[in-house]
Amino acid sequence: MLKLFVLRHGKAVRPKSGLSDFDRRLNRKGVAQVNQVGYILRSESTTFDQVIASGALRTRETASIMRHFIHSPVLYDDDLYLTSASTILSTITKVGNGKNILYVGHNNGISDFVNLMTGENLLLSTSMLVEISFNFDNWQMISAGTGNIERILEPDVCSF
């Protein structure tokens, strides 16, 4: 059985003049959100064989915080920045390695991907984690409608 943990990046700073969207950082709330998710996964002894993430700054920061808790290698891919569900699927089937993978990405593609794989209708909020299981032993076998949501984790963080 394969498990894919899909994590939307933490809340980022607002867009501003002179700063490309690709280079937006996490804000304080986003850092706290991702730390909370990482802490919960570590407390459950969750491990990942691989982390796949967009190369945008906010997803790199999200993956870096997660690495503090889970100590897994990360594959960054700039082509995953604001990409489609089909590109996410193609990437995972091509480079997926091991039984448990964490994918860190952006909306709307990440929500579309979860919905494509599970037949659900979710809109992932920042730092929302969706755990999807697949009844396969090879990432090349996954396709639309073959995943089952095992759980949804939404951080509860208040910022001032």
N, C-alpha and C positions, 0 to 999 in steps of 0.2 A: 504494500500500500504506500502511495506517495502522499505527502502533505505539502501544500503550498500555503504559506502565510503571506497575505497581501497587505501591505502597510502603506497608507497614504502618508506623505511627508508631514512633519509638524507644521503648525501655523507659522507663516512667514511674515516678514515685514511688508508693509504696504508698498505697492509700486510707487516709484518717484522718478522725477525727471533725471536723466543722466545715468540711471541704473537699469541695466537690461533685466528682463524677467528671469532669464537664466541665472543671473547673479544675485537674486534675492536670497537673503539669509533667513534662518529661523529667528523668530522673536522670542522673548522670554517665556511666553506661554507655550510656544512650540517646543522649546527645549524641555520644559517641564512635562509636557504631554509625552514626548518620546521617552524621557527618563522613566515615567510611570509605566509605560508599556514594557520597556526593557526590564524594569525591576520585577514586574509581574511574571514575565516569561522566565527570568532567571530563578525566581522563587519556585516555579513549577518544574525547574530543571529542563526546560525546553532547549533543544540544541538544533543547530542548522548545519547542514553540510556545505551550504553555499548561500551567499547573499548576492542578489542581482539588483542593481539600482541605476536610475537615470544619473547622468553626469552633472545635472544642475546643482548649484550650491546647496539649496535647501534639502535635496534628497541625499547629497553627499554628507551633509551634517547629520541628517536623520540616521543614515547607515553607520556613521562613525559613532554616534551615541549608542546605537544598538550593539555595535561591536564591543563596546565597554562591558556590556552585560552578557554577550553570547560568544564572543571570540571566534568568529567565523570569517573565512576569506570573503572579500567583496569584489565583484566584477562590476565596474562602472561602464556605462555605455551611453554616450551623448545622444545616440539615435533614439533612446527611450524617453527623451525630454518631450513632454506633451504629445505623446504618441497615441496611436489607436490600439484598440483591443486586439486586433489581428496581428499587429507588430509585436505586442507583448507576448501573445501566444506563440508566434513564430520564434521569438528569442528564447523563450523557455524551452520549447521543444528542441531547439538547436544546441543550446549551451547548458541546459539543466543537468546537474550532477548530484548524485546522492538521493536520499529518500526525503529529506526535509529541506525546503528552499524558502528563503524570505525574499520577496520581491518588494522593492520600495519605489513608488512612482507618484504620478500626478493625476488629478482629475482633469478631464472627464474620462480619459482613457482607462484609468484604473477601475472606476466604477463600471464602465462598460465591459471591461474584461471579466470582473467578478460576475456580472449578470450573464454574460455570454457563457461562461463556464458552468454556472449553476442554475440558470433559468429563473433566478430571482430578480428583484427590481430594487436594488440598493443604490443609495448615493452616499459614498464614503465621505465622512467629515475628516478634518485634519487629525492625523495620528490614529485613525480608526484602523483596527486590524481585523481581517477576516481570515479564518483558518478554513481551508478547503481540502478535503480528502478526495483522492482518486483511487479507484480499485484497479490500479495498474502498477507495474514494477519498472516502467520505462517512461521517461518524460515525453518521448516521441509519440506515445499512444494517447495522450490527452487531447481532447477536442471539445467543441461546444457541447454543453449539456452533460458532460461526463463527471463533473465535480459535485460534491455535497458539502454544504456549509456545516462545519462542526461547531463553530462558535464565532461570535462577534465581540470584540473588545473595544470599548470606547473609553478613553481616559477621561477622568473627571478632575479637571484642573481649573482653579480660579486664579485669575491674574488681576493685578491692580495697575 
